[in-house]
Amino acid sequence: ANDRLVDVGRKVSSAYLDGVEKYVAGLAQLDRTIGEQSQVESVASLLGTHAQVTEDVVQASVSATRELITV
């Protein structure tokens, strides 16, 4: 029973991390879209950079977490 609970916990955690990645991807895309619609180059650049940094940080965090739950 314990092994089954561990397996289910890993599956739930993996599904949660998938959701986090999709959510952040949506937020990053929103930043990029607003940046593209902006008439100010510095605002567009700032939003694009923010989107990229956000994606990079989340990707690193999710990757590290996935490694922890597979151990």
GULUM-222643 format. One record per residue (C-alpha): x, y, z; residue in three letters. Coordinates in Angstrom, 1 decimal. Layout:
<rs>
<r><px>X</px><py>Y</py><pz>Z</pz><r>ALA</r></r>
...
</rs>
This chain:
<rs>
<r><px>0.0</px><py>0.0</py><pz>0.0</pz><r>ALA</r></r>
<r><px>2.9</px><py>2.4</py><pz>0.8</pz><r>ASN</r></r>
<r><px>4.4</px><py>1.9</py><pz>-2.6</pz><r>ASP</r></r>
<r><px>1.1</px><py>2.6</py><pz>-4.2</pz><r>ARG</r></r>
<r><px>0.7</px><py>5.8</py><pz>-2.2</pz><r>LEU</r></r>
<r><px>4.1</px><py>6.9</py><pz>-3.3</pz><r>VAL</r></r>
<r><px>3.3</px><py>6.2</py><pz>-6.9</pz><r>ASP</r></r>
<r><px>0.1</px><py>8.2</py><pz>-6.7</pz><r>VAL</r></r>
<r><px>1.8</px><py>11.0</py><pz>-5.0</pz><r>GLY</r></r>
<r><px>4.4</px><py>11.2</py><pz>-7.8</pz><r>ARG</r></r>
<r><px>1.6</px><py>11.2</py><pz>-10.5</pz><r>LYS</r></r>
<r><px>-0.3</px><py>14.0</py><pz>-8.7</pz><r>VAL</r></r>
<r><px>2.9</px><py>16.0</py><pz>-8.2</pz><r>SER</r></r>
<r><px>3.8</px><py>15.6</py><pz>-11.9</pz><r>SER</r></r>
<r><px>0.3</px><py>16.7</py><pz>-13.0</pz><r>ALA</r></r>
<r><px>0.6</px><py>19.7</py><pz>-10.7</pz><r>TYR</r></r>
<r><px>3.9</px><py>20.7</py><pz>-12.2</pz><r>LEU</r></r>
<r><px>2.5</px><py>20.3</py><pz>-15.7</pz><r>ASP</r></r>
<r><px>-0.2</px><py>22.7</py><pz>-14.7</pz><r>GLY</r></r>
<r><px>2.3</px><py>25.2</py><pz>-13.3</pz><r>VAL</r></r>
<r><px>4.3</px><py>25.1</py><pz>-16.6</pz><r>GLU</r></r>
<r><px>1.1</px><py>25.6</py><pz>-18.7</pz><r>LYS</r></r>
<r><px>0.0</px><py>28.5</py><pz>-16.5</pz><r>TYR</r></r>
<r><px>3.3</px><py>30.3</py><pz>-16.6</pz><r>VAL</r></r>
<r><px>3.5</px><py>29.7</py><pz>-20.3</pz><r>ALA</r></r>
<r><px>0.1</px><py>31.5</py><pz>-20.6</pz><r>GLY</r></r>
<r><px>1.3</px><py>34.4</py><pz>-18.5</pz><r>LEU</r></r>
<r><px>4.5</px><py>34.7</py><pz>-20.5</pz><r>ALA</r></r>
<r><px>2.5</px><py>34.7</py><pz>-23.7</pz><r>GLN</r></r>
<r><px>0.3</px><py>37.5</py><pz>-22.3</pz><r>LEU</r></r>
<r><px>3.4</px><py>39.5</py><pz>-21.5</pz><r>ASP</r></r>
<r><px>4.7</px><py>39.1</py><pz>-25.0</pz><r>ARG</r></r>
<r><px>1.3</px><py>39.9</py><pz>-26.6</pz><r>THR</r></r>
<r><px>1.0</px><py>43.1</py><pz>-24.6</pz><r>ILE</r></r>
<r><px>4.6</px><py>44.0</py><pz>-25.4</pz><r>GLY</r></r>
<r><px>4.0</px><py>43.4</py><pz>-29.1</pz><r>GLU</r></r>
<r><px>0.9</px><py>45.7</py><pz>-29.0</pz><r>GLN</r></r>
<r><px>2.8</px><py>48.4</py><pz>-27.1</pz><r>SER</r></r>
<r><px>3.9</px><py>51.4</py><pz>-29.1</pz><r>GLN</r></r>
<r><px>6.9</px><py>51.9</py><pz>-26.8</pz><r>VAL</r></r>
<r><px>9.9</px><py>49.8</py><pz>-27.6</pz><r>GLU</r></r>
<r><px>11.3</px><py>49.9</py><pz>-24.0</pz><r>SER</r></r>
<r><px>7.9</px><py>48.6</py><pz>-22.7</pz><r>VAL</r></r>
<r><px>7.9</px><py>45.8</py><pz>-25.3</pz><r>ALA</r></r>
<r><px>11.5</px><py>44.9</py><pz>-24.5</pz><r>SER</r></r>
<r><px>10.8</px><py>44.9</py><pz>-20.7</pz><r>LEU</r></r>
<r><px>7.8</px><py>42.7</py><pz>-21.1</pz><r>LEU</r></r>
<r><px>9.6</px><py>40.3</py><pz>-23.4</pz><r>GLY</r></r>
<r><px>12.5</px><py>40.0</py><pz>-21.0</pz><r>THR</r></r>
<r><px>10.1</px><py>39.5</py><pz>-18.1</pz><r>HIS</r></r>
<r><px>8.4</px><py>36.7</py><pz>-19.9</pz><r>ALA</r></r>
<r><px>11.7</px><py>35.0</py><pz>-20.7</pz><r>GLN</r></r>
<r><px>13.1</px><py>35.3</py><pz>-17.2</pz><r>VAL</r></r>
<r><px>9.8</px><py>34.0</py><pz>-15.7</pz><r>THR</r></r>
<r><px>9.8</px><py>31.0</py><pz>-18.0</pz><r>GLU</r></r>
<r><px>13.5</px><py>30.3</py><pz>-17.3</pz><r>ASP</r></r>
<r><px>13.0</px><py>30.4</py><pz>-13.5</pz><r>VAL</r></r>
<r><px>10.0</px><py>28.3</py><pz>-13.5</pz><r>VAL</r></r>
<r><px>11.6</px><py>25.8</py><pz>-15.9</pz><r>GLN</r></r>
<r><px>14.6</px><py>25.4</py><pz>-13.6</pz><r>ALA</r></r>
<r><px>12.4</px><py>25.1</py><pz>-10.5</pz><r>SER</r></r>
<r><px>10.1</px><py>22.5</py><pz>-12.1</pz><r>VAL</r></r>
<r><px>13.0</px><py>20.6</py><pz>-13.4</pz><r>SER</r></r>
<r><px>14.6</px><py>20.4</py><pz>-10.0</pz><r>ALA</r></r>
<r><px>11.3</px><py>19.4</py><pz>-8.4</pz><r>THR</r></r>
<r><px>10.8</px><py>16.7</py><pz>-11.0</pz><r>ARG</r></r>
<r><px>14.2</px><py>15.3</py><pz>-10.1</pz><r>GLU</r></r>
<r><px>13.3</px><py>15.2</py><pz>-6.4</pz><r>LEU</r></r>
<r><px>10.0</px><py>13.4</py><pz>-6.9</pz><r>ILE</r></r>
<r><px>11.6</px><py>10.7</py><pz>-9.1</pz><r>THR</r></r>
<r><px>14.1</px><py>9.7</py><pz>-6.5</pz><r>VAL</r></r>
</rs>
